[in-house]
């Protein structure tokens, strides 16, 4: 498990192994969510990155008829 230390300026460096695994770039925006005492850092991605994300998904029976 990778760890990080909070600096005196309250900055945190994301370890290299995580940056490489997630292909994070310098200057990239991160959304921060606090839930149940845990901080989640979620990389913001351009909408174009999601093109084809649901390709081949079966759209039948996703919701009940009365939900429409």
C-alpha positions in Angstrom: 0.0 0.0 0.0 1.4 3.4 -1.0 1.4 6.2 1.6 1.8 9.9 1.5 2.5 12.6 4.1 0.7 15.9 4.4 3.2 18.8 4.1 3.1 22.0 6.3 1.2 23.6 3.4 -1.3 20.7 3.5 -0.1 19.3 0.2 0.0 15.6 -0.6 2.1 14.0 -3.3 0.5 11.1 -5.2 3.0 8.3 -5.3 4.6 7.5 -8.6 3.2 3.9 -8.8 -0.3 5.3 -8.5 0.3 8.2 -11.0 1.6 5.7 -13.6 -1.2 3.1 -13.0 -3.9 5.8 -13.4 -2.0 7.7 -16.2 -2.3 11.0 -14.2 -0.8 14.1 -15.8 0.6 17.2 -14.2 -2.1 19.9 -13.9 -4.9 17.4 -14.2 -8.0 18.2 -12.0 -9.1 15.9 -9.2 -12.5 15.8 -7.7 -12.4 15.4 -3.9 -15.2 13.6 -2.0 -15.4 13.0 1.7 -17.6 10.2 2.8 -17.6 8.3 6.1 -14.3 9.9 7.2 -12.5 8.9 4.0 -11.2 11.3 1.3 -11.6 10.0 -2.2 -9.6 11.6 -5.1 -11.3 11.1 -8.4 -9.5 12.1 -11.6 -11.6 14.2 -13.9 -11.6 12.9 -17.4 -12.7 14.5 -20.6 -16.1 13.3 -21.9 -14.4 12.0 -25.1 -12.7 9.3 -23.0 -16.0 7.7 -22.4 -16.9 7.2 -26.1 -17.8 3.6 -26.6 -17.9 2.9 -22.9 -21.3 1.1 -23.1 -20.8 -0.5 -26.5 -22.5 -3.9 -26.6 -24.5 -3.3 -23.4 -27.9 -4.9 -23.4 -30.4 -2.1 -22.7 -33.4 -4.4 -22.2 -34.8 -4.8 -18.7 -32.8 -1.9 -17.2 -35.8 -0.5 -15.5 -39.5 -1.3 -15.0 -42.0 -0.1 -17.5 -43.7 2.2 -14.9 -40.3 4.0 -14.3 -40.5 5.6 -17.8 
